[in-house]
Amino acid sequence: MYFVYLPDFSKISKGNNSPYHQIVFNTVDSLNIPIIDMYEEVFTNHDDPLSLFPFRSDGHYNSNGYLLIANKLFNKLSNGIN
């Protein structure tokens, strides 16, 4: 089992974490569940992370955003979590 963190628009646009972010990450870590942090894996390495949202606004990711996440997840799981 893996925990996959998918950041919301507020995290990407303003750098704001949910008030529960650290609690969730600490809990998952204490349960020894590997974390795949898509913020670190996809969004911080992207030249224009807001372009991964439709019309650069709040909501779900667009097709390119989901494609990048799916590809990264596939690669991480295929090659081991590290």
Summary of the structure (lengths in Angstrom):
residues: 82
radius of gyration: 13.1
end to end distance: 14.4
largest distance: 37.8
contacts: 181
relative contact order: 0.18
helix: 55%
strand: 7%
